[in-house]
Amino acid sequence: MNIESIQFDEKGLVPAIVQDARSKAVLTLAYMNEESLRQTLDKRETVFYSRSRQELWHKGETSGNTQKVTDIHYDCDQDALLVQVIPQGPACHKGDYSCFSDSLLEGGQEPKDHRYAILDELQEVLSERKATLPEGSYTSTLFQEGVDRIAKKIGEEAGEVIIAAKNDDPEEMALESADLLFHLLLLLTDRQVPLDDVLAVLEKRHS
């Protein structure tokens, strides 16, 4: 569909519901005009139209809390957008993960951040370590020793997980599994295989 097919209102705006592409939590409701929508598509980051300031604003341009756009859907009437993003920091100006943090229901739960965000953070750190190889870093040493050493560590950690399982020790199994996942991420980084590629295989198999 062309942008021209979107039904902007009499003020030239269309509501844009922003959703975390991973956790599926709704982050905010903003508005776009035709130009901000075009810029969003071009930058692959959210650009909105501020009704109060009457100007475009690139989300996170000053705060650093940008939103990487993974997809944009439109509704059946073509007059509302669902913008799926990977947020880099909180969506709300108050510092909350989502603008929809308060509930009218007693005991309502606050939207939770992506529970597996630590894997993304680790992959970013490992990529930085591989690029810079800081002195004294454990990961730098493994990267320098190469794929054979990293693969050997994965074998060792897998063995530790098996032992913990055989010993029926849940706490030790969690600790050893964390070590195994860490070294697997390190190997993926060394071989330049994004974790998203692994997850895509799992999703394809599941479907």
Salt bridges, closest charged atoms under 4 A:
GLU4 OE2 - ARG38 NH2 2.73
ASP20 OD1 - ARG22 NE 3.93
GLU34 OE2 - ARG38 NH2 2.89
GLU45 OE1 - HIS58 NE2 2.71
GLU55 OE2 - ARG53 NE 2.99
ASP71 OD2 - HIS73 NE2 3.29
ASP120 OD2 - ARG22 NH1 2.24
GLU128 OE1 - ARG129 NE 3.89
GLU145 OE1 - ARG149 NE 3.24
GLU156 OE1 - LYS153 NZ 3.56
GLU157 OE2 - LYS153 NZ 3.33
ASP190 OD1 - LYS130 NZ 3.35
ASP190 OD2 - ARG191 NH2 2.88
